[in-house]
Amino acid sequence: MDDFKKILTSPVFAISELIFPIGTYFVGLKFVPKKDEPLIYICVSVVVLIIILIYYVNFNSKKAKRIKELEKELNDSKKLLEKANELKTDSDNKLKKFLRFSKKSIRSIRTSCEMMTLSIGILNTYKNKHNEEEIKNIISRYEKIRVEIDSLEENIDE
């Protein structure tokens, strides 16, 4: 927006700098003989063109500096974006490794539960009246563990 305002107001600044050479031209026409009039016209025109050239070179150099600053900011933003993407991929990879580990852990616990189920079946066949209560407690504990493992598997799959 600032550059747009500068472009709109630039002729105003150029005209204020051109008042002196143009005024010199008109004053010079009154005091110089007619034969030297084209020489004054040429000199004043050259001075006016030089002032316009200096003004626009200065204006364009400011624009070039601003463009360089914007390019630098853009490069910095790109670098920050690349770093953010790298961090995101790193965290995604770590999360995937953790999920794989969790799934493997749950599978191993699942096989342990199946082994326990087989053991419980064997215990049920050989149980006697003295330790029947202990066997029921063991069975209830293993059932609770199995329910927790099922809920963990559902959470990981989600």
Secondary structure, DSSP 8 states (H G I E B T S, - for coil): -HHHHHHHHHHHHHHHHHHHHHHHHHHHHHHS-GGGHHHHHHHHHHHHHHHHHHHHHHHHHHHHHHHHHHHHHHHHHHHHHHHHHHHHHHHHHHHHHHHHHHHHHHHHHHHHHHHHHHHHHHHHHH--SSSHHHHHHHHHHHHHHHHHHHHHHHHHH-
